[in-house]
């Protein structure tokens, strides 16, 4: 995943908001499944006394933000990379099921 692939990856994976429109932002964790799953299996810490878990390891992520005025089927995104960041996820059954932007948590 690279910043140039935001449009194609989001379209390929059918990522839309709850109203089936263009999702405002989507974040991709640049890591293998095993490293991300480890967050929910002892390699994370409770986040702000909530149901979320913050990684102890640092990751690189690609944040894809919707361009103004984009419509479904023509969703266009600007991507940027952040490196060396802890990620916050919601775990269910020892698996990460939702990435949480720290502003949400």
C-alpha contacts under 8 A as a table, 3 or more apart, distances in Angstrom:
res1	aa1	res2	aa2	distance
1	X	5	X	6.29
1	X	6	X	7.84
1	X	9	X	7.93
1	X	28	X	7.61
1	X	30	X	7.08
1	X	62	X	7.59
2	X	5	X	5.36
2	X	6	X	7.16
2	X	62	X	6.89
2	X	79	X	7.91
2	X	81	X	7.97
3	X	6	X	5.77
3	X	62	X	6.33
3	X	63	X	7.80
3	X	64	X	7.34
3	X	78	X	7.21
3	X	79	X	4.37
3	X	80	X	5.61
3	X	81	X	6.81
4	X	7	X	7.64
4	X	78	X	7.99
4	X	79	X	6.81
5	X	8	X	5.39
5	X	9	X	5.88
6	X	9	X	5.44
6	X	10	X	6.03
6	X	64	X	5.86
6	X	76	X	7.91
6	X	77	X	6.00
6	X	78	X	7.14
6	X	79	X	6.24
7	X	10	X	5.48
7	X	11	X	6.17
7	X	75	X	6.77
7	X	76	X	5.58
7	X	77	X	5.77
8	X	11	X	5.18
8	X	12	X	5.87
9	X	12	X	5.00
9	X	13	X	6.02
10	X	13	X	5.30
10	X	14	X	6.02
10	X	15	X	5.26
11	X	14	X	5.06
11	X	15	X	6.46
11	X	73	X	7.73
11	X	75	X	7.89
12	X	15	X	7.98
15	X	22	X	7.81
15	X	23	X	6.92
16	X	19	X	7.66
16	X	20	X	5.24
16	X	21	X	5.54
16	X	22	X	5.14
16	X	23	X	4.77
17	X	20	X	5.22
17	X	21	X	5.47
17	X	22	X	5.96
17	X	23	X	4.46
17	X	24	X	7.56
18	X	21	X	7.41
20	X	72	X	7.67
21	X	71	X	6.90
21	X	72	X	5.19
22	X	66	X	7.45
22	X	70	X	7.24
22	X	71	X	6.18
22	X	72	X	5.19
22	X	75	X	5.75
23	X	26	X	7.04
23	X	66	X	7.10
24	X	65	X	5.90
24	X	66	X	5.06
25	X	63	X	7.05
25	X	64	X	5.51
25	X	65	X	4.47
25	X	66	X	6.08
26	X	63	X	6.03
26	X	64	X	5.26
26	X	65	X	6.74
27	X	61	X	6.69
27	X	62	X	5.64
27	X	63	X	4.48
27	X	64	X	6.08
27	X	99	X	7.56
28	X	61	X	5.54
28	X	62	X	5.15
28	X	63	X	6.53
29	X	59	X	6.95
29	X	60	X	6.35
29	X	61	X	4.53
29	X	62	X	6.62
30	X	59	X	6.77
30	X	60	X	5.44
30	X	61	X	5.37
30	X	62	X	7.27
31	X	35	X	6.56
31	X	36	X	6.86
31	X	59	X	7.18
31	X	60	X	7.67
32	X	35	X	5.65
32	X	36	X	6.64
33	X	36	X	5.23
33	X	37	X	5.96
34	X	37	X	5.12
34	X	38	X	6.16
35	X	38	X	5.18
35	X	39	X	7.24
36	X	39	X	5.68
36	X	40	X	7.90
36	X	96	X	7.31
37	X	40	X	5.65
37	X	41	X	6.72
37	X	94	X	7.40
37	X	95	X	5.59
37	X	96	X	6.05
38	X	41	X	4.75
38	X	42	X	6.48
38	X	43	X	5.40
38	X	44	X	7.54
39	X	42	X	6.29
39	X	43	X	4.53
39	X	44	X	4.52
39	X	53	X	7.19
39	X	54	X	7.23
39	X	55	X	5.32
39	X	56	X	7.43
39	X	96	X	7.58
40	X	43	X	6.64
40	X	44	X	6.23
40	X	53	X	7.15
40	X	91	X	5.85
40	X	94	X	5.09
40	X	95	X	5.82
40	X	96	X	6.34
41	X	44	X	7.29
41	X	94	X	6.03
41	X	95	X	7.94
42	X	45	X	7.81
43	X	55	X	6.27
43	X	56	X	5.80
43	X	57	X	7.38
44	X	53	X	5.75
44	X	54	X	5.21
44	X	55	X	4.30
44	X	56	X	5.21
44	X	57	X	7.98
45	X	53	X	5.36
45	X	54	X	5.23
45	X	55	X	6.50
45	X	56	X	6.99
46	X	49	X	6.19
46	X	50	X	6.90
46	X	51	X	7.39
46	X	52	X	6.18
46	X	53	X	4.66
46	X	54	X	6.23
47	X	50	X	5.81
47	X	51	X	7.39
47	X	52	X	5.37
47	X	53	X	5.09
47	X	54	X	5.54
47	X	88	X	7.49
47	X	105	X	7.77
48	X	52	X	7.88
48	X	105	X	7.48
49	X	52	X	7.95
50	X	105	X	7.54
51	X	90	X	6.45
51	X	91	X	7.86
52	X	88	X	6.47
52	X	89	X	5.59
52	X	90	X	4.64
52	X	91	X	6.93
52	X	100	X	7.89
52	X	105	X	7.41
53	X	88	X	5.49
53	X	89	X	5.42
53	X	90	X	6.16
53	X	91	X	7.14
54	X	86	X	6.57
54	X	87	X	5.67
54	X	88	X	4.30
54	X	89	X	6.52
55	X	58	X	7.12
55	X	86	X	5.36
55	X	87	X	5.42
55	X	88	X	6.29
56	X	86	X	6.61
57	X	86	X	6.34
58	X	83	X	7.87
58	X	84	X	4.88
58	X	85	X	4.87
58	X	86	X	4.83
58	X	87	X	7.43
59	X	83	X	6.24
59	X	84	X	5.20
59	X	85	X	5.28
59	X	86	X	6.25
59	X	87	X	7.20
60	X	81	X	6.97
60	X	82	X	5.59
60	X	83	X	4.14
60	X	84	X	5.71
60	X	85	X	6.42
61	X	81	X	5.70
61	X	82	X	5.39
61	X	83	X	6.47
61	X	85	X	7.83
62	X	79	X	6.41
62	X	80	X	5.58
62	X	81	X	4.54
62	X	82	X	6.48
63	X	79	X	5.48
63	X	80	X	5.43
63	X	81	X	6.40
63	X	82	X	7.76
64	X	77	X	5.66
64	X	78	X	5.55
64	X	79	X	4.31
64	X	80	X	6.70
65	X	77	X	5.18
65	X	78	X	5.36
65	X	79	X	6.32
66	X	70	X	7.02
66	X	75	X	6.99
66	X	76	X	5.89
66	X	77	X	4.41
66	X	78	X	6.48
67	X	70	X	5.92
67	X	75	X	7.73
67	X	76	X	5.69
67	X	77	X	5.33
67	X	78	X	6.58
70	X	74	X	6.23
70	X	75	X	5.10
70	X	76	X	6.05
71	X	74	X	5.37
71	X	75	X	5.47
72	X	75	X	5.45
82	X	85	X	7.03
87	X	99	X	7.59
87	X	100	X	7.61
88	X	99	X	6.14
88	X	100	X	5.27
88	X	101	X	6.99
88	X	102	X	6.78
89	X	96	X	5.92
89	X	97	X	7.10
89	X	98	X	5.47
89	X	99	X	4.51
89	X	100	X	5.30
90	X	96	X	5.69
90	X	97	X	5.82
90	X	98	X	5.19
90	X	99	X	6.63
90	X	100	X	7.14
91	X	94	X	5.86
91	X	95	X	5.22
91	X	96	X	4.37
91	X	97	X	5.72
91	X	98	X	7.34
92	X	95	X	5.36
92	X	96	X	6.40
92	X	97	X	6.43
96	X	99	X	7.55
100	X	104	X	6.38
100	X	105	X	6.74
101	X	104	X	5.45
101	X	105	X	6.98
102	X	105	X	5.23
